[in-house]
């Protein structure tokens, strides 16, 4: 009798997946939907309290402007929260670079051959304009990290250059 009969049979070892690196880029958003609602209420309550006080004294035009102010604040906050849903993933495999960009319009994908790709950080055209981080290959280009800060964009450029290499160069992953 085998004393180890209660052990499950050994699992076959899976084939190692091809080497790949995935970089996920997301914009910074400090507010969650719950804290955004708290913020709107904490601004709306004192605004309407003051507006109602002035309305009671006969200055009724203050109330519509208070409503307009809170409405515009809500609209701007919702637009900011919606832009926070934007995402990018950059997948670098042995032979390709895949860029996927998610936004409110859907998913856009670009695939570049890794060996013929080049990472370029274009300087800003004027002061106070952002730089542009572009992956280029054979006449096609894709900008990545539009929502990143300048320092984050520079460090991403360095990391991508390490992973992608220069044209005609394929560094190890």
HUWOCOR-V763606 format. One record per pair of residues at least 24 apart in sequence whose C-alpha atoms are under 10 Angstrom apart, sorted by the first residue. I is the first residue (numbers start at 1). J is the second residue. If there is no record, write none. Layout:
i->I j->J
i->I j->J
This chain:
i->18 j->93
i->18 j->94
i->19 j->92
i->19 j->93
i->19 j->94
i->19 j->95
i->19 j->172
i->19 j->173
i->20 j->91
i->20 j->92
i->20 j->93
i->20 j->94
i->20 j->95
i->20 j->96
i->20 j->97
i->20 j->163
i->20 j->173
i->21 j->90
i->21 j->91
i->21 j->92
i->21 j->93
i->21 j->94
i->21 j->97
i->21 j->163
i->21 j->173
i->22 j->89
i->22 j->90
i->22 j->91
i->22 j->92
i->22 j->93
i->22 j->97
i->22 j->98
i->22 j->99
i->23 j->88
i->23 j->89
i->23 j->90
i->23 j->91
i->23 j->92
i->23 j->99
i->23 j->156
i->23 j->159
i->23 j->160
i->24 j->87
i->24 j->88
i->24 j->89
i->24 j->90
i->24 j->91
i->24 j->99
i->24 j->100
i->24 j->145
i->25 j->86
i->25 j->87
i->25 j->88
i->25 j->89
i->25 j->90
i->25 j->101
i->25 j->144
i->25 j->145
i->25 j->146
i->25 j->147
i->25 j->148
i->25 j->156
i->26 j->84
i->26 j->85
i->26 j->86
i->26 j->87
i->26 j->88
i->26 j->89
i->26 j->102
i->26 j->145
i->26 j->147
i->26 j->148
i->27 j->83
i->27 j->84
i->27 j->85
i->27 j->86
i->27 j->87
i->27 j->88
i->27 j->145
i->27 j->146
i->27 j->147
i->27 j->148
i->27 j->149
i->28 j->84
i->28 j->85
i->28 j->147
i->28 j->148
i->28 j->149
i->29 j->80
i->29 j->81
i->29 j->83
i->29 j->84
i->29 j->85
i->30 j->81
i->30 j->84
i->31 j->77
i->31 j->80
i->31 j->81
i->31 j->84
i->32 j->81
i->33 j->77
i->33 j->78
i->33 j->81
i->36 j->74
i->36 j->77
i->36 j->78
i->36 j->81
i->37 j->74
i->37 j->77
i->39 j->74
i->39 j->77
i->40 j->70
i->40 j->71
i->40 j->73
i->40 j->74
i->40 j->77
i->41 j->70
i->41 j->74
i->43 j->70
i->43 j->73
i->44 j->69
i->44 j->70
i->44 j->71
i->44 j->73
i->44 j->74
i->45 j->70
i->83 j->147
i->84 j->147
i->86 j->147
i->87 j->145
i->87 j->147
i->88 j->144
i->88 j->145
i->88 j->146
i->88 j->147
i->89 j->144
i->89 j->145
i->90 j->144
i->90 j->160
i->92 j->160
i->92 j->163
i->92 j->164
i->92 j->173
i->93 j->163
i->93 j->164
i->93 j->172
i->93 j->173
i->94 j->163
i->94 j->164
i->94 j->170
i->94 j->171
i->94 j->172
i->94 j->173
i->95 j->164
i->95 j->170
i->96 j->164
i->97 j->135
i->97 j->163
i->97 j->164
i->99 j->135
i->99 j->142
i->99 j->143
i->99 j->144
i->100 j->144
i->101 j->144
i->101 j->145
i->109 j->142
i->110 j->135
i->110 j->140
i->110 j->141
i->110 j->142
i->111 j->137
i->111 j->140
i->111 j->142
i->112 j->136
i->112 j->137
i->112 j->138
i->112 j->140
i->112 j->141
i->112 j->142
i->113 j->137
i->113 j->138
i->113 j->164
i->114 j->163
i->114 j->164
i->114 j->165
i->114 j->166
i->114 j->167
i->114 j->168
i->114 j->169
i->114 j->170
i->114 j->171
i->115 j->164
i->115 j->165
i->115 j->166
i->115 j->167
i->115 j->168
i->115 j->169
i->115 j->170
i->115 j->171
i->116 j->164
i->116 j->165
i->116 j->166
i->116 j->167
i->116 j->168
i->116 j->169
i->116 j->170
i->117 j->141
i->117 j->161
i->117 j->164
i->117 j->165
i->117 j->166
i->117 j->167
i->117 j->168
i->117 j->169
i->117 j->170
i->118 j->160
i->118 j->161
i->118 j->164
i->118 j->165
i->118 j->166
i->118 j->167
i->118 j->168
i->118 j->169
i->119 j->143
i->119 j->157
i->119 j->158
i->119 j->159
i->119 j->160
i->119 j->161
i->119 j->162
i->119 j->163
i->119 j->164
i->119 j->165
i->119 j->166
i->119 j->167
i->120 j->157
i->120 j->158
i->120 j->160
i->120 j->161
i->120 j->166
i->121 j->153
i->121 j->154
i->121 j->156
i->121 j->157
i->121 j->158
i->132 j->157
i->133 j->157
i->133 j->160
i->135 j->160
i->135 j->161
i->135 j->164
i->136 j->167
i->137 j->167
